[in-house]
Amino acid sequence: MSELPNALSPSPARVERVPVAIGLMLGATFVFTCTSALSKWLIETYPIGEVLFSRVFIPLIVLAAIVLPRKGLAVFHTQRLNGHLLRGVSQSTSQTFLMIAFSLMPLASAVAINFSAPIFATLASIILLRETVGIARWSAILVGFLGVVIVTAPGTDTFTIGALFALANAVMYGTLTAGVRGLTATESTETLTLYQMLFMSAAFSLMLPFGFTIPTWADAGWLILNGLGNGLAQVWWTRALHLAPTSAVAPFQYFSLIWAMLLGFAIWGDVPTVSLLIGGAIVAGCGLFLIWRESRPA
């Protein structure tokens, strides 16, 4: 078999750039938080399948227009087609569960439950990728999750049908994170993202015949913006997993809580509660500790 083009060839040894990966993950969580809020608002008017399709088909077109003129069809060259297909099916299911959760419960509650994903990601990275997870990373993950518990103060009313869908999304999203990390050993960010958007577009297109509403011009703009934001966040998220172990970057998904708090105050004037400030400080402290630890020379 002929060699892959240089741009797509796996390097002989993976170069870890943990601080850069952490920055990309922080950016991805911010954009994901924005698009999650926008998606919840859109599904109040439009079918879930239509919103999901716009979130992946729009970035597929844009990314293809950027990547294909530079790399051509060689970007689809892969020996891991089954892995890409499995990822597409898994993430399509995960995203569907998340949208259903958004439609059944408050955004903050669904996002908070999804914060358990890093724990499943770390467990999957141990089982599937044989990554070594030291006491510092485990402590950051568990203490960060404690901060989330303080913020949400979950009670019996938290465990609704919507919460079950949110938890199912968290399990799938966490294991998916570890699976993508495994694919990054041989696949480029462009290849991973294009295959992801392609398979998910095909999956969500099957939902369109069961519900489609022609959007207004204004809402069409929001749908497009939602798709562009989701695509950008996916690229950053995938690149972060290229550059660092899953267990090093997964805890920074907790920062979605910080972004949600800041956006809520800036846009809607939501004044943070004491529990939100305490829990947010714990989450931020765990992240800053990992930045300091991962930035030190080996």
Secondary structure, DSSP 8 states (H G I E B T S, - for coil): -----TTTS--SS----HHHHHHHHHHHHHHHHHHHHHHHHHTTTS-HHHHHHHHHHHHHHHHHHHHHHHHGGGGG--S-HHHHHHHHHHHHHHHHHHHHHHHHS-HHHHHHHHTTHHHHHHHHHHHHH-----HHHHHHHHHHHHHHHHHH---GGG-SHHHHHHHHHHHHHHHHHHHHHHHTTT--HHHHHHHHHHHHHHHHHTTGGG------HHHHHHHHHHHHHHHHHHHHHHHHHHHS-HHHHGGGGGGHHHHHHHHIIIII-----HHHHHHHHHHHHHHHHHHHHHHS--
